[in-house]
Amino acid sequence: MSMIKPRVDKLLDRTDSHYAAVIVAAKRARQINAYYHSLSEGAYGEYTPPMVETDSGSNYLTISLEEVAAGKIKYEYKT
């Protein structure tokens, strides 16, 4: 059995709820996906590349969760 990384408690240290962690990570995973697709199309500079070194390969959600846990992503609620 494999462990889920990063651990949920590390995510909750950086976000104020499970909901926020999921929403922020999902949005960032879509941005990472767009970044890699833009590279294959020859467009550079439009999207931010992954901000952490990871062994997860092409699992964009895991990369985004690791970015949240590392404190690389800041978010705020719209009011």
N, C-alpha and C positions, 0 to 999 in steps of 0.2 A: 504494500500500500504506500502511496506517495503522499507527502505532506503538501498542503496548499501553502504556497508562498506568494506574497508575504502574508504573515499571520494577520488575522482580523484585528487583534488588539493594536498592532502597529498602524493599521489604517485608521482606527478610531482615535488614535493619538493625533492624527493630522486632520481629521474631519469631525464634524459635530454629530453625525448620525450614520447609521448603515445606509440610509437612503442617499445621503450626500456622497458617500464613498462610491456607491454604485453609479450614480448619475455622472459624477466627475470622471470616473474611470472609463465609463462607456463613451463619453464624449471624446476623451483623449484617445481612446482606442480607434475611433473613427478618424481622428486627425492623423494618427500614425499610419493607418491603412491608406489614407489619401496621400501621405508623404511618399510611401513606397510605390504607389501607382503613378504618381507624378514623376518619379525617377525613371520609371520604365518608358514614360512618354517624352522624356527629355526636358521637362520643366524643372528648374531649380529655384530655390529660394521662396517658393510660395507657402510651403508648410514647414513646421518645426520638426526636425528629426528627433528620434528618441533621446532622452536626456540622461539615461542611465545605461551602464554596461550590464548586460544580462545574458544568461545562458538559455533563455526561453525561445530563442530563434525567432520564428515568425508568429508567435502567439501574441498578438497585439494587445489583447486584454491583460495578459500577465505583465507585459511591459508597462502598460499604463498603471496597473496596480502597484508595481514597484516604484514608479515615479511618484505616486501619491504617498507611499510609505516613506520614501526618501525626502519628502518635503519639497519636491521640485515643482509641484503644481499648487497654485494658490487659486482660490475661488471666492466668490461673494454672491450673495443672494440679490436678485433684482427686487426692488421695492416699488 
